[in-house]
Amino acid sequence: MNIKITGDRQFEEVGHPTACGSIDMYGVAKALVEKGWDGYVRPDHGRMIWGEKGRYGYGLFDRALGATYLVGLFEALEKECKK
């Protein structure tokens, strides 16, 4: 999950893509790929979306979207770096 900085020591959790928050998700993933990092990546918290009900911060749908976003981001970067 990305975060959007809203003030001094204040933030809100937002969708994963860079455009949604304050963290350059592409830049973070690119740095990891360029350094040959070989570990696990998983979405952390997820928002409750599409009428989902559950434990706050652990929305299943948003975490699934985040996992898919991260897999696609890393796949593209890994292919790009092999060129």
Backbone as ProteinMPNN parsed JSONL, in Angstrom:
{"seq_chain_A": "MNIKITGDRQFEEVGHPTACGSIDMYGVAKALVEKGWDGYVRPDHGRMIWGEKGRYGYGLFDRALGATYLVGLFEALEKECKK", "coords_chain_A": {"N_chain_A": [[0.83, -1.165, 0.0], [0.487, 2.19, -0.755], [1.256, 5.428, 0.631], [-0.093, 8.635, 1.425], [1.294, 11.611, 2.198], [0.059, 13.873, 4.473], [0.599, 15.881, 6.197], [2.733, 17.155, 8.812], [4.224, 14.398, 10.08], [1.925, 13.002, 9.493], [-0.27, 10.923, 7.683], [-2.137, 9.181, 5.13], [-3.45, 6.019, 4.19], [-3.39, 4.863, 0.895], [-4.263, 3.839, -2.483], [-2.126, 1.494, -4.273], [-0.621, 2.382, -6.678], [1.853, 4.777, -7.82], [0.827, 7.319, -8.494], [-1.252, 7.645, -6.722], [-0.271, 8.248, -4.216], [2.401, 9.393, -2.035], [4.76, 8.046, -2.326], [7.178, 6.901, -4.557], [6.475, 4.277, -6.139], [7.281, 2.886, -8.409], [9.958, 3.741, -8.586], [11.014, 2.659, -6.195], [10.658, -0.118, -6.622], [12.193, -0.38, -8.945], [14.787, 0.219, -8.028], [15.203, -1.967, -6.328], [15.136, -4.117, -8.176], [17.292, -3.436, -9.859], [19.419, -3.762, -8.09], [19.45, -6.441, -7.832], [17.88, -7.71, -5.979], [16.35, -10.394, -4.308], [13.84, -11.337, -3.016], [10.798, -11.565, -1.097], [7.783, -9.843, -1.917], [4.956, -8.208, -0.799], [1.639, -6.919, -0.655], [0.846, -4.639, 1.909], [-1.26, -3.31, 4.085], [-4.751, -3.028, 3.225], [-7.415, -1.168, 1.794], [-10.911, -1.0, 2.595], [-12.955, -1.73, 0.024], [-15.455, -1.517, -2.571], [-17.787, -2.179, -1.147], [-16.994, -4.045, 0.698], [-16.722, -5.71, 3.844], [-14.99, -5.988, 6.896], [-12.022, -6.5, 8.856], [-10.614, -3.427, 9.676], [-8.232, -2.017, 7.528], [-7.416, -4.337, 6.371], [-8.481, -5.075, 3.902], [-9.556, -7.429, 1.595], [-10.008, -7.296, -1.223], [-8.617, -4.952, -2.029], [-6.014, -5.6, -1.257], [-5.585, -7.743, -2.976], [-5.657, -6.43, -5.446], [-3.402, -4.84, -5.059], [-1.369, -6.794, -4.893], [-1.433, -7.808, -7.492], [-0.754, -5.483, -8.906], [1.888, -5.083, -7.962], [3.167, -7.445, -8.87], [2.967, -7.109, -11.66], [4.425, -4.721, -11.963], [7.022, -5.46, -11.089], [7.539, -7.533, -12.934], [7.612, -6.143, -15.4], [9.783, -4.393, -14.926], [11.894, -6.222, -14.482], [12.086, -7.429, -17.019], [12.712, -5.174, -18.522], [15.214, -4.479, -17.485], [16.787, -6.551, -18.394], [17.363, -6.033, -20.99]], "CA_chain_A": [[0.0, 0.0, 0.0], [1.18, 3.471, -0.784], [0.729, 6.396, 1.586], [-0.088, 10.032, 1.001], [1.657, 12.459, 3.324], [-0.938, 14.936, 4.57], [1.075, 16.903, 7.123], [3.895, 16.764, 9.611], [4.009, 13.116, 10.738], [0.555, 12.566, 9.229], [-0.434, 10.303, 6.369], [-3.288, 8.299, 4.958], [-3.179, 4.911, 3.293], [-4.061, 5.04, -0.392], [-3.992, 2.757, -3.42], [-0.711, 1.185, -4.499], [0.114, 3.11, -7.728], [2.583, 5.993, -7.463], [-0.025, 8.496, -8.65], [-2.2, 7.726, -5.607], [0.335, 8.64, -2.949], [3.629, 10.178, -1.955], [5.926, 7.19, -2.527], [7.42, 6.507, -5.949], [6.491, 2.817, -6.112], [8.117, 2.472, -9.532], [11.346, 3.982, -8.21], [11.395, 1.693, -5.168], [10.772, -1.426, -7.272], [13.312, -0.334, -9.883], [16.023, 0.136, -7.239], [15.332, -3.352, -5.872], [15.467, -4.959, -9.334], [18.646, -3.089, -10.3], [20.374, -4.288, -7.116], [19.374, -7.897, -7.852], [17.177, -8.176, -4.791], [15.634, -11.637, -4.57], [13.052, -11.624, -1.818], [9.345, -11.526, -1.246], [7.073, -8.569, -1.846], [3.525, -8.409, -0.633], [0.951, -5.699, -0.24], [0.621, -4.6, 3.352], [-2.666, -3.085, 4.386], [-5.657, -2.735, 2.124], [-8.619, -0.422, 2.159], [-12.178, -1.678, 2.325], [-13.514, -1.17, -1.203], [-16.555, -2.246, -3.231], [-18.766, -2.647, -0.171], [-16.438, -5.111, 1.527], [-16.728, -5.494, 5.288], [-13.995, -6.825, 7.544], [-11.128, -5.792, 9.76], [-10.072, -2.204, 9.091], [-6.848, -2.092, 7.09], [-7.097, -5.643, 5.793], [-9.411, -5.361, 2.822], [-9.092, -8.489, 0.704], [-10.013, -6.863, -2.618], [-7.551, -3.978, -2.266], [-4.737, -6.304, -1.171], [-5.452, -8.517, -4.217], [-5.272, -5.462, -6.473], [-2.023, -4.463, -4.78], [-0.491, -7.907, -5.273], [-1.406, -7.828, -8.957], [0.013, -4.304, -9.308], [3.306, -5.321, -7.677], [3.663, -8.483, -9.783], [3.125, -6.478, -12.972], [5.504, -3.745, -11.889], [8.296, -6.185, -11.05], [7.737, -8.251, -14.207], [8.029, -5.177, -16.412], [11.123, -3.91, -14.601], [12.86, -7.297, -14.701], [12.266, -7.555, -18.467], [13.369, -3.951, -18.973], [16.613, -4.503, -17.048], [17.504, -7.597, -19.127], [17.673, -5.542, -22.34]], "C_chain_A": [[0.878, 1.233, 0.0], [0.589, 4.345, 0.324], [0.785, 7.785, 0.964], [0.198, 10.868, 2.242], [0.723, 13.665, 3.332], [-0.521, 16.058, 5.505], [2.288, 16.389, 7.862], [3.557, 15.508, 10.416], [2.578, 12.61, 10.588], [0.482, 12.004, 7.826], [-1.746, 9.541, 6.337], [-2.896, 7.203, 3.981], [-4.026, 5.075, 2.039], [-3.766, 3.825, -1.269], [-2.505, 2.623, -3.712], [-0.006, 2.053, -5.549], [0.728, 4.425, -7.239], [1.679, 7.222, -7.492], [-1.004, 8.685, -7.49], [-1.586, 8.301, -4.334], [1.606, 9.44, -3.085], [4.886, 9.354, -2.195], [6.004, 6.774, -3.993], [7.583, 4.981, -5.99], [7.348, 2.251, -7.249], [9.596, 2.616, -9.164], [11.851, 2.993, -7.169], [11.617, 0.318, -5.802], [11.969, -1.465, -8.22], [14.647, -0.458, -9.144], [16.254, -1.299, -6.757], [15.765, -4.27, -7.013], [16.909, -4.694, -9.783], [19.72, -3.633, -9.359], [20.335, -5.81, -7.037], [18.692, -8.497, -6.637], [16.32, -9.382, -5.144], [14.872, -12.055, -3.306], [11.576, -11.567, -2.13], [8.84, -10.103, -1.181], [5.6, -8.896, -1.698], [2.879, -7.084, -0.278], [0.713, -5.75, 1.266], [-0.873, -4.419, 3.594], [-3.471, -2.828, 3.12], [-6.88, -1.998, 2.638], [-9.837, -1.309, 1.926], [-12.789, -0.996, 1.106], [-14.649, -2.057, -1.696], [-17.522, -2.878, -2.235], [-18.278, -3.755, 0.75], [-16.507, -4.73, 3.006], [-15.727, -6.456, 5.916], [-13.182, -6.009, 8.511], [-10.52, -4.594, 9.058], [-8.599, -2.404, 8.742], [-6.471, -3.404, 6.432], [-8.087, -6.037, 4.71], [-8.835, -6.368, 1.831], [-8.993, -8.001, -0.74], [-8.846, -5.91, -2.915], [-6.176, -4.639, -2.168], [-4.511, -7.154, -2.421], [-5.056, -7.602, -5.371], [-3.815, -5.047, -6.298], [-1.038, -5.545, -5.184], [-0.34, -7.967, -6.787], [-0.588, -6.658, -9.492], [1.509, -4.55, -9.121], [3.902, -6.376, -8.598], [3.908, -7.884, -11.168], [4.274, -5.504, -13.014], [6.864, -4.435, -11.909], [8.556, -6.941, -12.348], [8.236, -7.302, -15.288], [9.462, -4.697, -16.161], [12.188, -4.976, -14.842], [13.128, -7.502, -16.202], [13.01, -6.351, -19.024], [14.865, -3.983, -18.641], [17.433, -5.562, -17.794], [17.911, -7.141, -20.528], [19.091, -5.069, -22.442]], "O_chain_A": [[1.897, 1.287, 0.689], [-0.46, 4.025, 0.883], [1.607, 8.062, 0.091], [-0.558, 10.838, 3.213], [0.607, 14.385, 2.34], [-1.207, 17.075, 5.599], [2.804, 15.312, 7.564], [2.716, 15.542, 11.314], [2.077, 11.881, 11.444], [1.09, 12.534, 6.896], [-2.375, 9.293, 7.365], [-2.109, 7.427, 3.061], [-5.216, 5.383, 2.108], [-3.092, 2.891, -0.835], [-1.723, 3.531, -3.431], [1.142, 2.434, -5.319], [0.185, 5.091, -6.357], [1.76, 8.072, -6.606], [-1.529, 9.782, -7.303], [-2.309, 8.789, -3.466], [1.859, 10.079, -4.107], [5.979, 9.916, -2.262], [5.011, 6.349, -4.585], [8.696, 4.466, -5.887], [8.053, 1.258, -7.069], [10.389, 1.707, -9.408], [12.992, 2.538, -7.249], [12.633, -0.33, -5.554], [12.677, -2.469, -8.289], [15.54, -1.172, -9.6], [17.384, -1.786, -6.779], [16.655, -5.103, -6.841], [17.657, -5.633, -10.054], [20.827, -3.934, -9.804], [21.09, -6.412, -6.273], [18.907, -9.663, -6.309], [15.639, -9.384, -6.17], [15.24, -13.016, -2.631], [11.167, -11.527, -3.291], [9.399, -9.262, -0.478], [5.07, -9.762, -2.394], [3.512, -6.223, 0.333], [0.411, -6.809, 1.816], [-1.657, -5.327, 3.317], [-2.924, -2.455, 2.082], [-7.314, -2.191, 3.774], [-9.783, -2.258, 1.144], [-13.106, 0.193, 1.156], [-14.776, -3.21, -1.282], [-18.016, -3.983, -2.457], [-19.063, -4.336, 1.498], [-16.364, -3.56, 3.362], [-15.633, -7.613, 5.506], [-13.61, -4.937, 8.941], [-9.97, -4.727, 7.965], [-7.819, -2.898, 9.556], [-5.338, -3.574, 5.984], [-8.486, -7.198, 4.616], [-7.746, -6.167, 1.294], [-7.996, -8.265, -1.412], [-8.171, -6.05, -3.934], [-5.267, -4.281, -2.917], [-3.377, -7.279, -2.884], [-4.209, -7.966, -6.187], [-3.08, -4.917, -7.277], [0.012, -5.249, -5.754], [0.763, -8.157, -7.298], [0.189, -6.825, -10.432], [2.306, -4.26, -10.014], [5.03, -6.218, -9.063], [4.95, -8.132, -11.775], [5.02, -5.46, -13.992], [7.755, -4.038, -12.66], [9.695, -6.982, -12.813], [9.179, -7.623, -16.012], [10.26, -4.611, -17.094], [13.267, -4.67, -15.35], [14.271, -7.724, -16.603], [13.854, -6.499, -19.909], [15.686, -3.551, -19.451], [18.66, -5.472, -17.82], [18.721, -7.799, -21.18], [19.519, -4.625, -23.507]]}, "name": "protein", "num_of_chains": 1, "seq": "MNIKITGDRQFEEVGHPTACGSIDMYGVAKALVEKGWDGYVRPDHGRMIWGEKGRYGYGLFDRALGATYLVGLFEALEKECKK"}
